[in-house]
Amino acid sequence: MFHKLLVCTLTIVSLSCSAYAQQFSEQKIFTSDIDRFWVAYDSVLTTTDSAKQVHFIQTLYVDKGSRGLKAFMKVRNYTPQLWVKLINQYPEFWQSVRANTFTVKPMAEEIEKSIRRFKILYPELRDAKMYFTIGGLNSGGTTLAGMVLIGTEIVTANAETVAPNDWLAGVFKEQKAGHIIPFNIHEYVHTQQEMKQPANLLGAALREGACDFIAELVWGKTWESNYLQYGRAHEDTLKKAFKAAMYGATLNDWLYNGSNAKTVADLGYFMGYAICKSYYEHAKDKRKAIKDMIELRYSDAGAVDRFLKASGYYE
């Protein structure tokens, strides 16, 4: 069923793409922070003096960094001292991921094409700028003020990358080069959503799950992230457990729990994805269904409850 819907959606995109292409302003993707980081990294390795190492990161990476890097630092509290600590603490990780980070540049055109496909599915799409930076090993991506901020050291890692911890090992083992596309669409969707505090766990899961589901629609393929794979294999069990918790305010067991998950982290993403998928499959107007997901007031308990009921997920 879902495969047929994907085929139908992609056909609409293909027929409409040329009509919208000229109306869609050029997407700006910035990758220069990647080059600057590795220049600073090489300089850090020339000395064991921590003050000099911090100076290299500050002057060669931070001071020359993009607006996106500055925003990422603000959101995630990154400092030159943190980067120096991580470089010294995980040398094998940085050596094994370095080449991967440069694979982003050749993919910039494909990422821009994916944004144009997104515009076809959601004509109200607002432009956002996308910055690929090297972060602090705790965030694959986030958004701020219309900017998509990507931690390239995480999103380009794969099963061959030497992971610094068990959580990242689980993330890396499922990642392949092409998965950068849906990941970036996921973050781009966030720039279109209401970002007030979600009303409850259900609202938070729907906000994340909508991003995953729409990313999959835009990409036109099944996204095999770690939590989506686990969720599909254990959906019945997760469905019951989530139902018992979804109207509560506690997120730790379901979202943003990479450091303390009992099985697989972020299974709330899967639950939100599954509900959004059900909503889409039940909707007669598919484009309106996409609009409903993106523009849902996640901070309104009544709105998210009505969305859940309309999805038919819990019959």
Contacts in CASP RR format, 6 or more apart in sequence:
PFRMAT RR
TARGET T0000
AUTHOR 0000-0000-0000
METHOD contacts of the structure
MODEL  1
MFHKLLVCTLTIVSLSCSAYAQQFSEQKIFTSDIDRFWVAYDSVLTTTDS
AKQVHFIQTLYVDKGSRGLKAFMKVRNYTPQLWVKLINQYPEFWQSVRAN
TFTVKPMAEEIEKSIRRFKILYPELRDAKMYFTIGGLNSGGTTLAGMVLI
GTEIVTANAETVAPNDWLAGVFKEQKAGHIIPFNIHEYVHTQQEMKQPAN
LLGAALREGACDFIAELVWGKTWESNYLQYGRAHEDTLKKAFKAAMYGAT
LNDWLYNGSNAKTVADLGYFMGYAICKSYYEHAKDKRKAIKDMIELRYSD
AGAVDRFLKASGYYE
1 281 0 8 1.000
2 277 0 8 1.000
2 281 0 8 1.000
5 280 0 8 1.000
5 281 0 8 1.000
5 286 0 8 1.000
6 217 0 8 1.000
6 220 0 8 1.000
8 286 0 8 1.000
9 121 0 8 1.000
9 217 0 8 1.000
9 220 0 8 1.000
9 286 0 8 1.000
10 220 0 8 1.000
12 120 0 8 1.000
12 121 0 8 1.000
13 117 0 8 1.000
13 120 0 8 1.000
13 121 0 8 1.000
16 120 0 8 1.000
17 116 0 8 1.000
17 117 0 8 1.000
17 120 0 8 1.000
20 116 0 8 1.000
20 119 0 8 1.000
20 120 0 8 1.000
20 123 0 8 1.000
21 116 0 8 1.000
24 115 0 8 1.000
24 116 0 8 1.000
24 119 0 8 1.000
25 127 0 8 1.000
26 112 0 8 1.000
27 111 0 8 1.000
27 112 0 8 1.000
27 115 0 8 1.000
27 116 0 8 1.000
27 127 0 8 1.000
27 129 0 8 1.000
27 130 0 8 1.000
28 129 0 8 1.000
28 130 0 8 1.000
29 108 0 8 1.000
29 111 0 8 1.000
29 112 0 8 1.000
29 129 0 8 1.000
29 130 0 8 1.000
29 132 0 8 1.000
30 66 0 8 1.000
30 68 0 8 1.000
30 129 0 8 1.000
30 130 0 8 1.000
30 131 0 8 1.000
30 132 0 8 1.000
31 104 0 8 1.000
31 105 0 8 1.000
31 108 0 8 1.000
31 132 0 8 1.000
32 65 0 8 1.000
32 66 0 8 1.000
33 61 0 8 1.000
33 65 0 8 1.000
33 66 0 8 1.000
33 68 0 8 1.000
33 69 0 8 1.000
33 131 0 8 1.000
33 132 0 8 1.000
33 133 0 8 1.000
33 134 0 8 1.000
34 101 0 8 1.000
34 102 0 8 1.000
34 104 0 8 1.000
34 105 0 8 1.000
34 132 0 8 1.000
34 133 0 8 1.000
34 134 0 8 1.000
34 152 0 8 1.000
36 60 0 8 1.000
36 61 0 8 1.000
36 64 0 8 1.000
36 65 0 8 1.000
37 61 0 8 1.000
37 133 0 8 1.000
37 134 0 8 1.000
38 98 0 8 1.000
38 101 0 8 1.000
38 134 0 8 1.000
39 60 0 8 1.000
39 61 0 8 1.000
40 56 0 8 1.000
40 57 0 8 1.000
40 60 0 8 1.000
40 61 0 8 1.000
40 83 0 8 1.000
41 87 0 8 1.000
41 94 0 8 1.000
43 56 0 8 1.000
43 60 0 8 1.000
44 53 0 8 1.000
44 56 0 8 1.000
44 57 0 8 1.000
44 84 0 8 1.000
44 87 0 8 1.000
45 87 0 8 1.000
47 53 0 8 1.000
50 84 0 8 1.000
53 84 0 8 1.000
53 87 0 8 1.000
53 88 0 8 1.000
54 80 0 8 1.000
54 81 0 8 1.000
54 84 0 8 1.000
57 80 0 8 1.000
57 83 0 8 1.000
57 84 0 8 1.000
58 80 0 8 1.000
61 69 0 8 1.000
61 80 0 8 1.000
61 83 0 8 1.000
61 134 0 8 1.000
62 69 0 8 1.000
62 73 0 8 1.000
62 80 0 8 1.000
66 131 0 8 1.000
66 133 0 8 1.000
67 131 0 8 1.000
67 147 0 8 1.000
68 129 0 8 1.000
68 131 0 8 1.000
68 133 0 8 1.000
68 147 0 8 1.000
68 149 0 8 1.000
69 131 0 8 1.000
69 133 0 8 1.000
71 131 0 8 1.000
71 144 0 8 1.000
71 145 0 8 1.000
71 147 0 8 1.000
71 149 0 8 1.000
72 78 0 8 1.000
72 131 0 8 1.000
72 133 0 8 1.000
72 135 0 8 1.000
72 139 0 8 1.000
72 142 0 8 1.000
72 144 0 8 1.000
72 149 0 8 1.000
72 151 0 8 1.000
73 79 0 8 1.000
74 144 0 8 1.000
75 142 0 8 1.000
75 144 0 8 1.000
75 149 0 8 1.000
76 135 0 8 1.000
76 136 0 8 1.000
76 138 0 8 1.000
76 139 0 8 1.000
76 142 0 8 1.000
78 135 0 8 1.000
78 136 0 8 1.000
82 136 0 8 1.000
83 135 0 8 1.000
83 136 0 8 1.000
86 94 0 8 1.000
86 136 0 8 1.000
86 137 0 8 1.000
86 164 0 8 1.000
87 94 0 8 1.000
89 164 0 8 1.000
90 137 0 8 1.000
90 162 0 8 1.000
90 164 0 8 1.000
92 162 0 8 1.000
93 137 0 8 1.000
93 161 0 8 1.000
93 162 0 8 1.000
93 163 0 8 1.000
93 164 0 8 1.000
94 153 0 8 1.000
95 162 0 8 1.000
96 160 0 8 1.000
96 161 0 8 1.000
96 162 0 8 1.000
97 153 0 8 1.000
97 156 0 8 1.000
97 157 0 8 1.000
97 161 0 8 1.000
100 156 0 8 1.000
100 157 0 8 1.000
100 158 0 8 1.000
100 161 0 8 1.000
101 134 0 8 1.000
101 152 0 8 1.000
101 153 0 8 1.000
101 156 0 8 1.000
103 156 0 8 1.000
103 177 0 8 1.000
104 132 0 8 1.000
104 152 0 8 1.000
104 156 0 8 1.000
104 180 0 8 1.000
107 177 0 8 1.000
107 178 0 8 1.000
107 180 0 8 1.000
107 181 0 8 1.000
110 181 0 8 1.000
111 130 0 8 1.000
111 180 0 8 1.000
111 181 0 8 1.000
111 184 0 8 1.000
114 181 0 8 1.000
114 184 0 8 1.000
114 185 0 8 1.000
114 218 0 8 1.000
114 219 0 8 1.000
115 125 0 8 1.000
115 185 0 8 1.000
115 188 0 8 1.000
117 218 0 8 1.000
118 125 0 8 1.000
118 185 0 8 1.000
118 188 0 8 1.000
118 189 0 8 1.000
118 214 0 8 1.000
118 218 0 8 1.000
119 125 0 8 1.000
121 214 0 8 1.000
121 217 0 8 1.000
121 218 0 8 1.000
121 287 0 8 1.000
121 290 0 8 1.000
122 192 0 8 1.000
122 214 0 8 1.000
122 287 0 8 1.000
122 290 0 8 1.000
122 291 0 8 1.000
122 294 0 8 1.000
124 192 0 8 1.000
124 291 0 8 1.000
125 192 0 8 1.000
126 146 0 8 1.000
126 191 0 8 1.000
126 192 0 8 1.000
128 143 0 8 1.000
128 146 0 8 1.000
128 147 0 8 1.000
128 148 0 8 1.000
128 188 0 8 1.000
128 191 0 8 1.000
129 146 0 8 1.000
129 147 0 8 1.000
129 148 0 8 1.000
130 147 0 8 1.000
130 148 0 8 1.000
130 150 0 8 1.000
130 184 0 8 1.000
130 187 0 8 1.000
130 188 0 8 1.000
131 147 0 8 1.000
131 148 0 8 1.000
131 149 0 8 1.000
131 150 0 8 1.000
132 150 0 8 1.000
132 151 0 8 1.000
132 152 0 8 1.000
133 149 0 8 1.000
133 150 0 8 1.000
133 151 0 8 1.000
133 152 0 8 1.000
134 151 0 8 1.000
134 152 0 8 1.000
134 153 0 8 1.000
135 151 0 8 1.000
135 152 0 8 1.000
135 153 0 8 1.000
135 154 0 8 1.000
136 151 0 8 1.000
136 153 0 8 1.000
137 153 0 8 1.000
137 154 0 8 1.000
137 164 0 8 1.000
137 168 0 8 1.000
139 151 0 8 1.000
139 154 0 8 1.000
140 150 0 8 1.000
140 151 0 8 1.000
140 154 0 8 1.000
140 155 0 8 1.000
140 183 0 8 1.000
141 148 0 8 1.000
141 149 0 8 1.000
141 150 0 8 1.000
141 151 0 8 1.000
141 154 0 8 1.000
141 155 0 8 1.000
141 183 0 8 1.000
141 187 0 8 1.000
142 149 0 8 1.000
142 187 0 8 1.000
142 190 0 8 1.000
143 149 0 8 1.000
143 187 0 8 1.000
143 190 0 8 1.000
143 191 0 8 1.000
143 195 0 8 1.000
146 191 0 8 1.000
147 191 0 8 1.000
148 184 0 8 1.000
148 187 0 8 1.000
148 188 0 8 1.000
148 190 0 8 1.000
148 191 0 8 1.000
149 187 0 8 1.000
150 183 0 8 1.000
150 184 0 8 1.000
150 187 0 8 1.000
154 168 0 8 1.000
154 171 0 8 1.000
155 175 0 8 1.000
155 179 0 8 1.000
155 180 0 8 1.000
155 183 0 8 1.000
156 175 0 8 1.000
156 177 0 8 1.000
156 180 0 8 1.000
157 163 0 8 1.000
157 168 0 8 1.000
157 171 0 8 1.000
157 172 0 8 1.000
157 175 0 8 1.000
158 172 0 8 1.000
158 173 0 8 1.000
158 175 0 8 1.000
158 176 0 8 1.000
158 177 0 8 1.000
159 172 0 8 1.000
159 173 0 8 1.000
159 175 0 8 1.000
161 172 0 8 1.000
163 169 0 8 1.000
163 170 0 8 1.000
163 171 0 8 1.000
163 172 0 8 1.000
167 258 0 8 1.000
167 259 0 8 1.000
167 261 0 8 1.000
167 265 0 8 1.000
170 226 0 8 1.000
171 226 0 8 1.000
173 226 0 8 1.000
174 224 0 8 1.000
174 225 0 8 1.000
174 226 0 8 1.000
174 229 0 8 1.000
179 223 0 8 1.000
179 224 0 8 1.000
179 225 0 8 1.000
181 219 0 8 1.000
182 212 0 8 1.000
182 215 0 8 1.000
182 216 0 8 1.000
182 218 0 8 1.000
182 219 0 8 1.000
182 221 0 8 1.000
182 223 0 8 1.000
183 215 0 8 1.000
185 211 0 8 1.000
185 214 0 8 1.000
185 215 0 8 1.000
185 218 0 8 1.000
185 219 0 8 1.000
186 211 0 8 1.000
186 212 0 8 1.000
186 214 0 8 1.000
186 215 0 8 1.000
187 211 0 8 1.000
189 210 0 8 1.000
189 211 0 8 1.000
189 214 0 8 1.000
189 215 0 8 1.000
189 294 0 8 1.000
190 207 0 8 1.000
190 211 0 8 1.000
192 294 0 8 1.000
192 295 0 8 1.000
193 207 0 8 1.000
193 210 0 8 1.000
193 211 0 8 1.000
193 294 0 8 1.000
193 295 0 8 1.000
193 296 0 8 1.000
193 298 0 8 1.000
194 295 0 8 1.000
194 296 0 8 1.000
194 297 0 8 1.000
194 298 0 8 1.000
194 299 0 8 1.000
196 298 0 8 1.000
196 299 0 8 1.000
197 299 0 8 1.000
198 204 0 8 1.000
198 206 0 8 1.000
198 207 0 8 1.000
198 298 0 8 1.000
198 299 0 8 1.000
198 304 0 8 1.000
199 298 0 8 1.000
199 299 0 8 1.000
199 300 0 8 1.000
199 301 0 8 1.000
199 302 0 8 1.000
199 304 0 8 1.000
200 246 0 8 1.000
200 247 0 8 1.000
200 248 0 8 1.000
200 249 0 8 1.000
200 301 0 8 1.000
200 304 0 8 1.000
201 242 0 8 1.000
201 245 0 8 1.000
201 246 0 8 1.000
201 247 0 8 1.000
201 248 0 8 1.000
201 249 0 8 1.000
201 250 0 8 1.000
201 251 0 8 1.000
201 254 0 8 1.000
201 255 0 8 1.000
201 268 0 8 1.000
202 246 0 8 1.000
202 247 0 8 1.000
202 304 0 8 1.000
202 305 0 8 1.000
202 308 0 8 1.000
203 298 0 8 1.000
203 299 0 8 1.000
203 304 0 8 1.000
204 251 0 8 1.000
204 255 0 8 1.000
204 268 0 8 1.000
204 298 0 8 1.000
205 242 0 8 1.000
205 246 0 8 1.000
205 254 0 8 1.000
205 255 0 8 1.000
205 268 0 8 1.000
205 269 0 8 1.000
205 271 0 8 1.000
205 272 0 8 1.000
205 275 0 8 1.000
206 272 0 8 1.000
206 275 0 8 1.000
206 276 0 8 1.000
206 293 0 8 1.000
206 296 0 8 1.000
206 298 0 8 1.000
206 304 0 8 1.000
206 307 0 8 1.000
206 308 0 8 1.000
207 296 0 8 1.000
207 298 0 8 1.000
208 255 0 8 1.000
208 266 0 8 1.000
208 268 0 8 1.000
208 269 0 8 1.000
208 272 0 8 1.000
208 273 0 8 1.000
209 268 0 8 1.000
209 269 0 8 1.000
209 270 0 8 1.000
209 271 0 8 1.000
209 272 0 8 1.000
209 273 0 8 1.000
209 275 0 8 1.000
209 276 0 8 1.000
210 272 0 8 1.000
210 273 0 8 1.000
210 276 0 8 1.000
210 293 0 8 1.000
210 294 0 8 1.000
210 296 0 8 1.000
212 223 0 8 1.000
212 225 0 8 1.000
212 228 0 8 1.000
212 269 0 8 1.000
212 270 0 8 1.000
212 272 0 8 1.000
212 273 0 8 1.000
212 276 0 8 1.000
213 272 0 8 1.000
213 273 0 8 1.000
213 276 0 8 1.000
213 277 0 8 1.000
213 280 0 8 1.000
213 293 0 8 1.000
214 276 0 8 1.000
214 290 0 8 1.000
214 293 0 8 1.000
214 294 0 8 1.000
215 223 0 8 1.000
216 222 0 8 1.000
216 223 0 8 1.000
217 280 0 8 1.000
217 290 0 8 1.000
226 264 0 8 1.000
226 265 0 8 1.000
227 264 0 8 1.000
227 265 0 8 1.000
227 266 0 8 1.000
227 267 0 8 1.000
227 268 0 8 1.000
227 269 0 8 1.000
227 270 0 8 1.000
228 269 0 8 1.000
228 270 0 8 1.000
228 273 0 8 1.000
230 263 0 8 1.000
230 264 0 8 1.000
230 267 0 8 1.000
230 270 0 8 1.000
231 238 0 8 1.000
231 264 0 8 1.000
231 267 0 8 1.000
231 270 0 8 1.000
231 274 0 8 1.000
232 270 0 8 1.000
235 270 0 8 1.000
235 274 0 8 1.000
238 267 0 8 1.000
238 270 0 8 1.000
238 271 0 8 1.000
239 271 0 8 1.000
239 274 0 8 1.000
239 313 0 8 1.000
239 314 0 8 1.000
242 254 0 8 1.000
242 268 0 8 1.000
242 271 0 8 1.000
243 314 0 8 1.000
245 253 0 8 1.000
245 254 0 8 1.000
246 271 0 8 1.000
246 308 0 8 1.000
247 301 0 8 1.000
251 257 0 8 1.000
252 260 0 8 1.000
254 266 0 8 1.000
254 267 0 8 1.000
254 268 0 8 1.000
254 271 0 8 1.000
255 266 0 8 1.000
255 268 0 8 1.000
255 269 0 8 1.000
256 266 0 8 1.000
257 265 0 8 1.000
257 266 0 8 1.000
258 265 0 8 1.000
258 266 0 8 1.000
261 267 0 8 1.000
274 313 0 8 1.000
275 307 0 8 1.000
275 308 0 8 1.000
275 311 0 8 1.000
275 313 0 8 1.000
276 293 0 8 1.000
276 311 0 8 1.000
278 311 0 8 1.000
278 312 0 8 1.000
278 313 0 8 1.000
279 289 0 8 1.000
279 292 0 8 1.000
279 293 0 8 1.000
279 307 0 8 1.000
279 310 0 8 1.000
279 311 0 8 1.000
279 312 0 8 1.000
279 313 0 8 1.000
280 286 0 8 1.000
280 289 0 8 1.000
280 290 0 8 1.000
280 293 0 8 1.000
282 310 0 8 1.000
282 311 0 8 1.000
282 312 0 8 1.000
283 289 0 8 1.000
283 292 0 8 1.000
292 307 0 8 1.000
296 303 0 8 1.000
296 304 0 8 1.000
296 307 0 8 1.000
297 303 0 8 1.000
297 304 0 8 1.000
298 304 0 8 1.000
308 314 0 8 1.000
END
